[in-house]
């Protein structure tokens, strides 16, 4: 359901903590005309509060998000830290994963998605490999479903850039 008078919806995960300026950064980026979604990034911290995961893969993934964002699309938002314009929000079928579906919906509405690497959420590192594997498996299956649902519409609307990014 819609929140009367809301201009922006901010999404997060229950285990995430925002830095003090994160929401401001997300909302400020949405003031740019034509931008419908903005996502940030997550830093994973160990029990000693030190950043735990920022290796080569993490840096490569951030580099990809920066390149995608410069073209106005994102293959996926980061579920722990993103915001969309309220008027572009629509409720999703439970089988659709929101952080992959919302960027598709934004593109289909003709709006751009942006990445702000300084809009940061933090979360503790997981310590249960079996649970993490199960979570990644579920997200992969949901991602495949999002592709099946949205690919034909992205092609029909001529959103070839986002189509290619999601397919690859």
N, C-alpha and C positions, 0 to 999 in steps of 0.2 A: 504494500500500500504506500501511497505517497504521503510525505510529510508536508503539510500545508505551509507554503511560504519558503520552503528550502530552496536554495540556489545551487548547492553543491552537496553531493553525498561522498563521504570519505569511507573507504573500506580498509579493514585491518584484520589481523588474526588475533585470537585470544592470547597467544603467547608472545606478542610483539609489544615493544615499548617504543614510543616515538620520542625523538629528540625534541627539545622545546620549540624549534622553528619549523618542524616538519609540516604541520597542517598549514601554516602560513605560506610556505613555499608551494605546496600543492595548489592552494586556492589562488595565489598570485599568478601562477602559470596559466590557470584557467581564464584569467582576464584577457588573455590574448585572443582577439577575434578568430574564430574558426577552430580553436582548440577545445575539444570535448572531453579529453581524458589526459591525466598526468599521473605518472607513476614514479616512485622513488626506488630505493634499493635497501636491502637488509644487510646488516652486519651481524654475523654469528659470533657470540662470545662464549668462551669456555668458563669453567667454574672459577678461574682466577680473574675473570672479567677482561682477559686479553682477547683481541680479535683472533678468531680461530680459523676462519675459512676465507682467505683472499689470495688463493694460489692462481696459477696460470689460467685454469678454466674459468674461475670467477672473473678475472680481468678480461678474458676473451668475451664472456657473456655480457659484461658491462659495455665493452667496446661495440658489440653488435647492437645493443639497445641504443647507444648513442647514434650509430649510423642509421638505424631504422627511424629513430625519432627525428633526425634531420630531414627525413623524407615525409614525415607526417604520419607514420604508422608504427605500431608495435605488434609483434606476433603475439605477445601476451603481456598483460600488466603483472606486476608482482603483487600477489594477493594480500600480502602483509601491509602494503603501503601504496594506495592509489586513490584517486578521486575522479568523479565525473560530474558534468553539469546535470543538475536534477532533471531538467526537461528532456534529457536524452536517456534517462534511466527507464528501463522496463523490467518487470519481474521476469525471472527466468524459470524455465522448466527445471525441476530438481536434478535432472541428469546432466545439465549443462554446467560446466565449471565457470564461475563468473569472471575470473581474471583472464580467461581466454576468450570468453564470449563478448564481454563488454568492448574490447578493442575492435572486434568485428562489427558490432552494432554501431559504434561511433563512426567507423569508416563508411558503413552503409547509409548513415545519416549525412554524410558529406563533411564530417569534421575530422580534425587531425588528432593524433595521440602524441604525447611528448613524454620524455624521460628526463627527470631532474635528479642527477646523482647525489645532490646535497640534501634531498628530502629522504632522511634516513630513519629506518626503524631498526631496533636491535632485538635480538632474541637469543636465548640460551641454546647452546649446542645440544642436540639430542644424544641420548646415551643408549638407545635401544635400536640396534641395527635391523631387527626383524620388523619392528613397527615402521621404521623409515622405509624399508623395502616395500612393505604393504602400501604405504602412503604414495610412494612413487609409482607403483603399479596402478593404483586407482587413478592417479592424476593422468597417467599415460592413456588409459582407457577413456577417461573423460575427454582428453584432448583429441583423440581420434573421433569421438562423437561430435565434438564441436566442428572439426574439419568437415565431416560428412554433412552436417546441417548447414554450415555457412559457405562452403566453397562454391556451390552453384550460384548463390546470391551475390557473392563477391565478383565472380566472373561476369554475371549478367549486368552488374552495375559498373563494370569496367575498372574495378579496384585491383588491377593486375599486380601492382607492387606488393600489396598486402597478401594477395593470393600466393605469389611466389615465395615471400618470406615464410608464410605459414606452411607451405608445402615442403620447403627445404628444411 
